[in-house]
Amino acid sequence: MHVVCIDHLEIAIDEFVDEYEEAPDIVDLEKTRFSAWEPPDCCERCSAPGRFLVV
């Protein structure tokens, strides 16, 4: 699972495919809320806001 900004989305997708050998689901965190999980404020690769969840 990766939380990334738009600039790092492609890298996160590539890492997911390399690890699991299948395409990930991509969730836009600006449009989706979870009742039991609060996403990190920042991208895991930089200080930009985390926008996408790659699972």
Biopython code that builds the backbone (N, CA, C, O; Angstrom):
import numpy as np
from Bio.PDB.StructureBuilder import StructureBuilder

atoms = [
    (1, "MET", "N", (0.854, -1.165, 0.000)),
    (1, "MET", "CA", (0.000, 0.000, 0.000)),
    (1, "MET", "C", (0.902, 1.231, 0.000)),
    (1, "MET", "O", (1.842, 1.324, 0.789)),
    (2, "HIS", "N", (0.608, 2.166, -0.886)),
    (2, "HIS", "CA", (1.387, 3.396, -1.019)),
    (2, "HIS", "C", (0.434, 4.589, -1.039)),
    (2, "HIS", "O", (-0.617, 4.541, -1.679)),
    (3, "VAL", "N", (0.805, 5.653, -0.340)),
    (3, "VAL", "CA", (0.099, 6.922, -0.433)),
    (3, "VAL", "C", (1.080, 7.902, -1.063)),
    (3, "VAL", "O", (2.137, 8.192, -0.503)),
    (4, "VAL", "N", (0.710, 8.407, -2.238)),
    (4, "VAL", "CA", (1.640, 9.237, -3.002)),
    (4, "VAL", "C", (0.943, 10.445, -3.623)),
    (4, "VAL", "O", (-0.281, 10.497, -3.734)),
    (5, "CYS", "N", (1.760, 11.405, -4.020)),
    (5, "CYS", "CA", (1.264, 12.567, -4.766)),
    (5, "CYS", "C", (1.192, 12.196, -6.248)),
    (5, "CYS", "O", (1.597, 11.101, -6.639)),
    (6, "ILE", "N", (0.687, 13.087, -7.048)),
    (6, "ILE", "CA", (0.558, 12.835, -8.486)),
    (6, "ILE", "C", (1.922, 12.617, -9.136)),
    (6, "ILE", "O", (2.039, 11.828, -10.074)),
    (7, "ASP", "N", (2.951, 13.304, -8.651)),
    (7, "ASP", "CA", (4.290, 13.185, -9.244)),
    (7, "ASP", "C", (4.899, 11.806, -9.018)),
    (7, "ASP", "O", (5.720, 11.366, -9.824)),
    (8, "HIS", "N", (4.529, 11.123, -7.962)),
    (8, "HIS", "CA", (5.109, 9.821, -7.640)),
    (8, "HIS", "C", (4.158, 8.650, -7.893)),
    (8, "HIS", "O", (4.460, 7.513, -7.530)),
    (9, "LEU", "N", (3.028, 8.923, -8.505)),
    (9, "LEU", "CA", (2.040, 7.875, -8.760)),
    (9, "LEU", "C", (2.595, 6.776, -9.665)),
    (9, "LEU", "O", (2.429, 5.594, -9.362)),
    (10, "GLU", "N", (3.237, 7.133, -10.746)),
    (10, "GLU", "CA", (3.760, 6.140, -11.682)),
    (10, "GLU", "C", (4.803, 5.233, -11.017)),
    (10, "GLU", "O", (4.832, 4.029, -11.270)),
    (11, "ILE", "N", (5.647, 5.806, -10.177)),
    (11, "ILE", "CA", (6.655, 5.015, -9.463)),
    (11, "ILE", "C", (5.979, 4.013, -8.534)),
    (11, "ILE", "O", (6.380, 2.851, -8.471)),
    (12, "ALA", "N", (4.953, 4.464, -7.811)),
    (12, "ALA", "CA", (4.243, 3.573, -6.893)),
    (12, "ALA", "C", (3.547, 2.442, -7.652)),
    (12, "ALA", "O", (3.529, 1.305, -7.182)),
    (13, "ILE", "N", (2.982, 2.741, -8.806)),
    (13, "ILE", "CA", (2.341, 1.704, -9.621)),
    (13, "ILE", "C", (3.388, 0.680, -10.076)),
    (13, "ILE", "O", (3.160, -0.526, -9.985)),
    (14, "ASP", "N", (4.521, 1.160, -10.560)),
    (14, "ASP", "CA", (5.590, 0.257, -11.014)),
    (14, "ASP", "C", (6.074, -0.638, -9.876)),
    (14, "ASP", "O", (6.277, -1.835, -10.081)),
    (15, "GLU", "N", (6.263, -0.076, -8.678)),
    (15, "GLU", "CA", (6.711, -0.868, -7.535)),
    (15, "GLU", "C", (5.676, -1.926, -7.160)),
    (15, "GLU", "O", (6.031, -3.059, -6.837)),
    (16, "PHE", "N", (4.409, -1.559, -7.203)),
    (16, "PHE", "CA", (3.348, -2.503, -6.881)),
    (16, "PHE", "C", (3.338, -3.656, -7.885)),
    (16, "PHE", "O", (3.253, -4.819, -7.490)),
    (17, "VAL", "N", (3.421, -3.347, -9.161)),
    (17, "VAL", "CA", (3.418, -4.375, -10.201)),
    (17, "VAL", "C", (4.645, -5.276, -10.060)),
    (17, "VAL", "O", (4.536, -6.494, -10.208)),
    (18, "ASP", "N", (5.800, -4.695, -9.776)),
    (18, "ASP", "CA", (7.013, -5.494, -9.589)),
    (18, "ASP", "C", (6.864, -6.468, -8.419)),
    (18, "ASP", "O", (7.304, -7.615, -8.499)),
    (19, "GLU", "N", (6.247, -6.008, -7.341)),
    (19, "GLU", "CA", (6.121, -6.830, -6.144)),
    (19, "GLU", "C", (5.009, -7.879, -6.249)),
    (19, "GLU", "O", (5.210, -9.029, -5.859)),
    (20, "TYR", "N", (3.852, -7.498, -6.768)),
    (20, "TYR", "CA", (2.681, -8.390, -6.759)),
    (20, "TYR", "C", (2.342, -8.985, -8.126)),
    (20, "TYR", "O", (1.494, -9.873, -8.219)),
    (21, "GLU", "N", (2.993, -8.507, -9.182)),
    (21, "GLU", "CA", (2.780, -8.990, -10.542)),
    (21, "GLU", "C", (1.326, -8.882, -11.006)),
    (21, "GLU", "O", (0.835, -9.728, -11.752)),
    (22, "GLU", "N", (0.661, -7.845, -10.559)),
    (22, "GLU", "CA", (-0.687, -7.521, -11.035)),
    (22, "GLU", "C", (-0.904, -6.027, -10.878)),
    (22, "GLU", "O", (-0.185, -5.354, -10.141)),
    (23, "ALA", "N", (-1.900, -5.522, -11.578)),
    (23, "ALA", "CA", (-2.195, -4.091, -11.544)),
    (23, "ALA", "C", (-2.855, -3.722, -10.215)),
    (23, "ALA", "O", (-3.693, -4.468, -9.710)),
    (24, "PRO", "N", (-2.480, -2.574, -9.650)),
    (24, "PRO", "CA", (-3.081, -2.154, -8.387)),
    (24, "PRO", "C", (-4.408, -1.440, -8.593)),
    (24, "PRO", "O", (-4.746, -1.033, -9.705)),
    (25, "ASP", "N", (-5.147, -1.298, -7.509)),
    (25, "ASP", "CA", (-6.284, -0.388, -7.481)),
    (25, "ASP", "C", (-5.742, 0.968, -7.074)),
    (25, "ASP", "O", (-4.861, 1.055, -6.219)),
    (26, "ILE", "N", (-6.255, 2.015, -7.671)),
    (26, "ILE", "CA", (-5.810, 3.370, -7.362)),
    (26, "ILE", "C", (-7.017, 4.159, -6.882)),
    (26, "ILE", "O", (-8.023, 4.271, -7.583)),
    (27, "VAL", "N", (-6.904, 4.702, -5.682)),
    (27, "VAL", "CA", (-8.006, 5.437, -5.064)),
    (27, "VAL", "C", (-7.600, 6.903, -4.942)),
    (27, "VAL", "O", (-6.541, 7.217, -4.399)),
    (28, "ASP", "N", (-8.442, 7.792, -5.447)),
    (28, "ASP", "CA", (-8.207, 9.237, -5.314)),
    (28, "ASP", "C", (-8.688, 9.653, -3.927)),
    (28, "ASP", "O", (-9.887, 9.626, -3.650)),
    (29, "LEU", "N", (-7.766, 10.031, -3.068)),
    (29, "LEU", "CA", (-8.103, 10.361, -1.684)),
    (29, "LEU", "C", (-8.852, 11.680, -1.548)),
    (29, "LEU", "O", (-9.369, 11.985, -0.473)),
    (30, "GLU", "N", (-8.919, 12.465, -2.614)),
    (30, "GLU", "CA", (-9.733, 13.680, -2.578)),
    (30, "GLU", "C", (-11.211, 13.358, -2.771)),
    (30, "GLU", "O", (-12.073, 14.169, -2.432)),
    (31, "LYS", "N", (-11.506, 12.180, -3.315)),
    (31, "LYS", "CA", (-12.888, 11.797, -3.598)),
    (31, "LYS", "C", (-13.403, 10.681, -2.702)),
    (31, "LYS", "O", (-14.598, 10.388, -2.709)),
    (32, "THR", "N", (-12.516, 10.052, -1.929)),
    (32, "THR", "CA", (-12.895, 8.892, -1.123)),
    (32, "THR", "C", (-12.473, 9.095, 0.324)),
    (32, "THR", "O", (-11.373, 9.575, 0.596)),
    (33, "ARG", "N", (-13.347, 8.731, 1.243)),
    (33, "ARG", "CA", (-13.050, 8.790, 2.679)),
    (33, "ARG", "C", (-13.248, 7.401, 3.262)),
    (33, "ARG", "O", (-14.112, 6.653, 2.806)),
    (34, "PHE", "N", (-12.458, 7.051, 4.261)),
    (34, "PHE", "CA", (-12.559, 5.774, 4.941)),
    (34, "PHE", "C", (-12.969, 6.017, 6.379)),
    (34, "PHE", "O", (-12.466, 6.939, 7.021)),
    (35, "SER", "N", (-13.880, 5.199, 6.893)),
    (35, "SER", "CA", (-14.365, 5.392, 8.259)),
    (35, "SER", "C", (-13.375, 4.893, 9.305)),
    (35, "SER", "O", (-13.344, 5.421, 10.417)),
    (36, "ALA", "N", (-12.571, 3.897, 8.979)),
    (36, "ALA", "CA", (-11.679, 3.299, 9.976)),
    (36, "ALA", "C", (-10.198, 3.549, 9.696)),
    (36, "ALA", "O", (-9.344, 2.938, 10.338)),
    (37, "TRP", "N", (-9.876, 4.435, 8.748)),
    (37, "TRP", "CA", (-8.476, 4.690, 8.407)),
    (37, "TRP", "C", (-8.314, 6.132, 7.979)),
    (37, "TRP", "O", (-9.081, 6.639, 7.160)),
    (38, "GLU", "N", (-7.326, 6.783, 8.529)),
    (38, "GLU", "CA", (-7.000, 8.162, 8.156)),
    (38, "GLU", "C", (-5.692, 8.137, 7.364)),
    (38, "GLU", "O", (-4.664, 7.735, 7.910)),
    (39, "PRO", "N", (-5.698, 8.553, 6.097)),
    (39, "PRO", "CA", (-4.468, 8.505, 5.301)),
    (39, "PRO", "C", (-3.423, 9.494, 5.814)),
    (39, "PRO", "O", (-3.768, 10.500, 6.434)),
    (40, "PRO", "N", (-2.153, 9.209, 5.556)),
    (40, "PRO", "CA", (-1.097, 10.149, 5.925)),
    (40, "PRO", "C", (-1.297, 11.490, 5.220)),
    (40, "PRO", "O", (-1.887, 11.552, 4.142)),
    (41, "ASP", "N", (-0.810, 12.540, 5.829)),
    (41, "ASP", "CA", (-0.940, 13.874, 5.231)),
    (41, "ASP", "C", (-0.047, 14.066, 4.016)),
    (41, "ASP", "O", (-0.389, 14.813, 3.100)),
    (42, "CYS", "N", (1.102, 13.388, 4.007)),
    (42, "CYS", "CA", (2.102, 13.620, 2.962)),
    (42, "CYS", "C", (2.371, 12.375, 2.131)),
    (42, "CYS", "O", (2.163, 11.244, 2.571)),
    (43, "CYS", "N", (2.831, 12.620, 0.938)),
    (43, "CYS", "CA", (3.322, 11.573, 0.052)),
    (43, "CYS", "C", (4.453, 10.836, 0.761)),
    (43, "CYS", "O", (5.221, 11.445, 1.505)),
    (44, "GLU", "N", (4.558, 9.533, 0.535)),
    (44, "GLU", "CA", (5.623, 8.763, 1.176)),
    (44, "GLU", "C", (6.997, 9.054, 0.589)),
    (44, "GLU", "O", (8.006, 8.632, 1.155)),
    (45, "ARG", "N", (7.058, 9.771, -0.542)),
    (45, "ARG", "CA", (8.333, 10.058, -1.197)),
    (45, "ARG", "C", (8.764, 11.523, -1.101)),
    (45, "ARG", "O", (9.921, 11.848, -1.368)),
    (46, "CYS", "N", (7.837, 12.408, -0.721)),
    (46, "CYS", "CA", (8.177, 13.828, -0.624)),
    (46, "CYS", "C", (7.223, 14.498, 0.362)),
    (46, "CYS", "O", (6.432, 13.820, 1.017)),
    (47, "SER", "N", (7.291, 15.791, 0.468)),
    (47, "SER", "CA", (6.446, 16.505, 1.436)),
    (47, "SER", "C", (5.139, 17.018, 0.830)),
    (47, "SER", "O", (4.386, 17.720, 1.505)),
    (48, "ALA", "N", (4.861, 16.683, -0.417)),
    (48, "ALA", "CA", (3.606, 17.089, -1.059)),
    (48, "ALA", "C", (2.434, 16.323, -0.426)),
    (48, "ALA", "O", (2.632, 15.239, 0.124)),
    (49, "PRO", "N", (1.243, 16.865, -0.499)),
    (49, "PRO", "CA", (0.074, 16.148, 0.034)),
    (49, "PRO", "C", (-0.112, 14.801, -0.666)),
    (49, "PRO", "O", (0.031, 14.700, -1.884)),
    (50, "GLY", "N", (-0.435, 13.768, 0.119)),
    (50, "GLY", "CA", (-0.710, 12.456, -0.447)),
    (50, "GLY", "C", (-2.087, 12.461, -1.090)),
    (50, "GLY", "O", (-3.082, 12.728, -0.416)),
    (51, "ARG", "N", (-2.157, 12.176, -2.359)),
    (51, "ARG", "CA", (-3.424, 12.264, -3.089)),
    (51, "ARG", "C", (-3.976, 10.911, -3.492)),
    (51, "ARG", "O", (-5.193, 10.736, -3.554)),
    (52, "PHE", "N", (-3.094, 9.941, -3.770)),
    (52, "PHE", "CA", (-3.543, 8.655, -4.275)),
    (52, "PHE", "C", (-3.111, 7.513, -3.360)),
    (52, "PHE", "O", (-2.001, 7.500, -2.828)),
    (53, "LEU", "N", (-4.012, 6.568, -3.195)),
    (53, "LEU", "CA", (-3.728, 5.338, -2.471)),
    (53, "LEU", "C", (-3.581, 4.240, -3.522)),
    (53, "LEU", "O", (-4.490, 4.011, -4.320)),
    (54, "VAL", "N", (-2.446, 3.571, -3.519)),
    (54, "VAL", "CA", (-2.166, 2.500, -4.470)),
    (54, "VAL", "C", (-2.189, 1.194, -3.686)),
    (54, "VAL", "O", (-1.323, 0.954, -2.844)),
    (55, "VAL", "N", (-3.183, 0.349, -3.965)),
    (55, "VAL", "CA", (-3.334, -0.930, -3.236)),
    (55, "VAL", "C", (-3.625, -2.064, -4.191)),
    (55, "VAL", "O", (-3.782, -3.207, -3.762)),
]
sb = StructureBuilder()
sb.init_structure("model")
sb.init_model(0)
sb.init_chain("A")
sb.init_seg("    ")
for serial, (resi, resn, name, xyz) in enumerate(atoms, 1):
    if name == "N":
        sb.init_residue(resn, " ", resi, " ")
    sb.init_atom(name, np.array(xyz, "f"), 0.0, 1.0, " ", f" {name:<3s}", serial, name[0])
structure = sb.get_structure()
